[in-house]
Structure formats: structure tokens, C-alpha cells
Amino acid sequence: MPISGGIFDIDKSLARIKETEQLMSQPNFWNDDKKANEIITSLKSLKAVTEPYLELEKRFEDIEGLAGIVDTGDEYSVQHLNEDLLKIDARLRDLEFRTLLSGEMDRSGAIVSINAGAGGTEACDWVSMLLRMYSKWAASRDFKVQQIRAKKPG
């Protein structure tokens, strides 16, 4: 079932991919290297969302078909289908997150500043916990973390 709109807007993305590929097949496409590279980067970004989405959609349709023929009394099969659905849900959430961070400036780095202010030792401890939490979160999503400067309390 085709879906249009929403965060993924697959129909629109597929149309843009087709247009871009047609543009790339033109004989004068490489006359402007800078523009050609921008178009290729745009195409890669579109495909980075549409291809995983279509794969997940196909996997969901497969599970939906299996669910129609599996006996509800077969606990092993039902559990297996539930596990597959949970995997699809996790991958879809990850894809949604990456889609939200796919804007022009989202490929750039970020500077995060955490300050304890005048809170004393407890505030410094809290800042340390926040730093560890943010660092672990970033590492779990394959972001690079570099601590530029840290002041020691006191």
C-alpha cells in the first residue's frame, strides 16, 4: 500500500530520485563538477531513506502474510512474528531519527556546552553525569565526541 506524506514521504522521494537519475543521464551532466556533486549527494541522501524504508515495508508485508496463515495456538511462530515486528519497529524508529537529522546543516558538527554555574560540588557532579550521558548517547548513534575543554572544580 503506497504511503504519501508524513516524515518519509516515500512517493515524493521516489519521484525525486527518478528525476535526479534522468538528469544525471544527460550528456552535459558533468560539465559543472560542483553542481554534479551536489546532485549526487542529494541523490544519496534520498536513497539513504527510501531504500531502507522500502525494505522494511517489504519485511512488514511478509510478516503480515505469515500472520494470516500462522495458527494462533502456535506460540513459537506467534512469538517469532512478534520479535520480527519489534525489530522492524526499532529499525523504523532509527530511520525516523536519521530522517529528522538529514537536513543540509545536520551533517555538520555541534558544540554542546554544559556549565555547573554556582551550584557547588553537587552541580559539578550533575554536569559530569550529563556529560557521560550525552557522550554515551552520541557514541551509541555513531557520532564522534570530542571534549574540547573542561574546568576542574575548585
Secondary structure, 3 states (H helix, E strand, C coil): CCCCCCCCCHHHHHHHHHHHHHHHCCCCHHHCHHHHHHHHHHHHHHHHHHHHHHHHHHHHHHHHHHHHHCCCCCHHHHHHHHHHHHHHHHHHHHHHHHHHCCCHHHHCCCCCCCCCCCCHHHHHHHHHHHHHHHHHHHHHCCCCCCCCCCCCCC
